[in-house]
Amino acid sequence: MYPGNGKLSHVTTDFTCRIRMLVLVAGIAVLSPRADAQSAAVTFRIEAGEIRTPLAADAGDATRGRAAAAARDGGNCQLCHALPDMQAVFAGTLAPPLHGVGARLTEGQLRLRVVDSSVVNRDTIMPAYYRVDGLRQVAAAFREKPILSAQQVEDVVAYLKTLR
């Protein structure tokens, strides 16, 4: 893929990966729980690889979900994912593009991935946006606080469902 000998290619690839990880860590560091995010009382039930029951009483709103997905203090999804309807200058390449994700995954599967993608892939670099227990390296001010509120999770899921 890279010109030159295999060693240079490996070094270049390793350097690129390290830079991408630094960008990812810096981006996640700016994610902070929103004022309306709930504290320790986050509950959800995983059934057959899905969270079938909505987390909030109100239905998700795709417009609000798109805004939450794009917000630096919200999902900041384009940091790692390419999104078809967002023209981010630095669209992410660390995670799969989200084109067509609404057609590939059910609402419950999408909800699980937003809540805690480590259930699906234990080696993921994606943060848990709603789970709060068992997390490591969380600043004291943010412990027991989800990044997204239950309603924001539902809004992001509604937005992702539109990506067909």
Buried (B, 14 or more C-beta within 10 A) or exposed (E): EEEEEEEEEEEBEEEEEEEBEEBBEEBBEEBBBBEEBBEEEBEBEBEEEBBBEBBBEEEBBBEBBBBBBBBEEBBBBBBBBBBEEBEBEEBBEBBEBBBEBBEEBEBBBBBBBBBBBBBEEEEBBBBBBBBBEEBEEEEEEBEBBBBBBBBBBBBBBBBBBBBE
